[in-house]
Structures are given as structure tokens and as C-alpha cells.
Amino acid sequence: MVERAAEIGFLLVLVAGIPVMSWITAHDPQVRTAPRPALYASAALSEWMFTGMGLAAVRVARLSAASLGFRSIPWPSFAYWTGLVLLISGAGLALVLLLERRGWWPDESDLVYLLMPKSRAEKAWALALVAPTAALAEEFLYRGYLFAMIARGLHSTVWAWGLSSAAFGLAHLYQRPSGMVRAALLGALLAWPLARTGSLYPGMATHFLIDAVAFGWLGPKMLRGE
């Protein structure tokens, strides 16, 4: 009974609690006046808090690390899936940028611009704190825990793939509908190697590299363009 309650409770946190928190953040005026390092630290702290809750739910439910995707795979397979997903995500990002320049894709949320580093110090904060935190915490929460719970509950990898990706999109509510759709598609792409290999590690590596490019190069370039 306790195990089931822990599983359901944390599932509700992922599919409802985090989106609500994202909506509150998007409408908090203090966020727009806080220094970027403080925003980065707050975001990382929130993600590690949810990760701690997830680990507690895993412990109560007596789930194994391997069942959540923490399993090693041969290096060639890791390199192949990391490179493939990175290549596809890069092509998708280039397409979105092209559509934005031509006015065929909605503008980014002001919070997206707000989170992009302007100085070298802010870039260092983002690369050292935000990118690895997102790669580890979000992959565990959405492609590890949520994917595994849905697959086990519905006996379907396809449903786990789709619903976990949709929940990942909802978690990015602060990025407006266009950003949510983009996050959901990225979530589906990051779940691909997990579905094929059973390992979270290619998705984690790809997630980190995508965020590193966004914070280290693409984001500052967007700000210069603006």
C-alpha cells in the first residue's frame, strides 16, 4: 500500500506539480529582476529537490537502478546513439531557428532570453551548474522514473514514450506552447536510445551537450541578435 502510494504520489508531482511550479515561475515578477547566477542556483536546487523526492519514491517502491535505465552499454553503442540523437536534435534546432527568422515560428518566451548568459561568469555558471543538473535530473525523472512507471503500469513502451514526452513538454510551461511542443519533441528524441538500449546514459550525454551548446553559444548569439 505504501509502495503504491509513493509511486502514484510522485507521478502526480511529475505530471502536475512541476507544470504548476513552472506556471508560477513564469508569472513571478521577482524572477525578472533576480541576477542570473541566482536563477541558475534556484533552478538547479529545484531540480535536485525533485530528484531527491524521486529517489525516495524509488527506495520505497523497491525499484532497481537497472529498471530505471541505469545500466551500462558497450562504448560503440553509446557513441552511436549519442551522436545520432545529437545530430537529429541539431538539425531540428536549425530548422526552428530558420522558421523563427522568417516569422513562421512563435517568438521565444521572455524567460528563455532571461536565462541566457550574457557574461563569461554567467556562462560558466550555466555550463557548470545548469547543464549537468538538467542532464542528470531531468533524464532520471522523465526518461528514467516516469518512463519506467508508465511502461510497467500500461504494459506498453509506446505509451511510456508518448506520455513521458508529453509530461516533459508540460514541465516547460514557462516557455509558452511553442516551447512546450519543442520540449516534448526533444523528450521523445531523448527517449529513443532508452527504448532501444535500456540505458539512460546516451540521453544524459546528449541532453548535456544540447544544453551546453544552448548556454555556451546559441543563447548569447540570440541575445546579440536581439
Beta strands, then each sheet from edge to edge (+ up, - down):
end
